[in-house]
Amino acid sequence: MEHVLSPATLTELRRPRPYPAVSVLTPTHRREPYNAQDQVRLRNVVAEAKRQLEADPAVSRDRRTEVARRLDRALSEVDLTHAEDGLVIFAASGEHQVWSLSRSVPERVVLSDTFLTRNLVSAQTAERPFWVLSLAADRVTLWNGGADRVTEARVGGFPLTRRVENFDPERQQRVGDLPSAFREERTRQFLRETDIAMSAVLRDHPRRLYVTGEPAALTLLDEVGGTAGSAVQVPHGGLAHGTPEAVWQAMRPVLEAEARRSTDAVARALETARGRREFAAGVDELWQSARDGRVRLLAVEENYRVSAHDAGDHLILTESGDLGSREDIVDEIVEQCLETGADVRFVPDGMLGEADGIAGVLRY
């Protein structure tokens, strides 16, 4: 199952395809007892996708058979033991993908000439993905970070390893020369190669970067390349050989402090916007402003979801499941704002008060 949405991947997913390109969405659950029915629900929504293929006169028999086969293959690749909060299946002639999302999605089947990507975009934005690069003299490990966890990332050639001759950290601690490994020319070259590899990863998958290691390692990486210049340094050794849980515990206080600062900055920006009459709130007003490209900063409470019916010039809030309602209207607003260059921030539930879960600062 896919997890990392890069700009190149998003562009490829949005590429027009011969009709039909099928998008199947369903909410999933991480824990019992809520996840007990996920398998049944997933099979039912895939069956609904096949029913729509069968009933669509614009789909030829050969194309219907091929896309249905792709749906079956995608279904066989789903691993619900590692389910998150949402699942998306894309299937078209000659291809299929399965995406696991950390944000819930509405149960939905869409047949079109492109895949439905706005839920992926919104989930990644809410997840606030980041990289952690952990340095040691003999190993550099890259970690893929999200809202509540890190996992080892095996991309761009990582992890990088090398054999270090006569490297005895315990002896060096006893004699007080632990940083000496980072004064060697071979170590310098190793971290120079690390910098090149990390720069390539950031080009393909741009996101915030944190670098962990002994102070001497952090200093050396800063000297030999440009990656560290835009990274947040976390002086914590041992994580290149550590576990995901150890890395998460080391990063957690750093991330929580940054989240608090970000939330405070959003609150100040919204308050200033009120005084300047640049403030907007509610899905109806922000849906209109997003379509006009007027939103400069969008703030969304983390678990805010609402259904709405498109009445042409405004939205009418509806109950979830109502015929014709758009259950992912918040994700649609998020994607539209990102498309027009807005800064999108997900904030703690309840922070926006009377703004009803979503608010923004307008450009004009």
Buried (B, 14 or more C-beta within 10 A) or exposed (E): BBBBBBEEBEEEBEEEBEBBBBBBBBBBBEEEEEBEEBBEBBEEBBEBBBEBBEEBEEBEEEBBEBBBEBBBEBBEEBEBEEBBBBBBBBBBBEBBBBBBBBBBBBBBBBBEEBBBBBBBBBBBBBBBBBBBBBBBBBBBBBBBBBBEEBEBBEBBBBBBEEEBEEBEBEEBEEEEEBBBBBEBEEBBEBBBBBBBBBEEBBEEBEBBBBBBBBEBBBBBBBEBBEBBEEBBBBEBBBBBEBEBEBBBBBBEEBBEEBBEEBBEEBBEBBEEBEEEEBBBBBBBBBBBBBBEBBBBBBBBBBBBBBBBBBEEEEBEBBEEEBEEBBBBBBBBBBBBBBEBEBBBBBBEEEBBEEBBBBBBBBBE
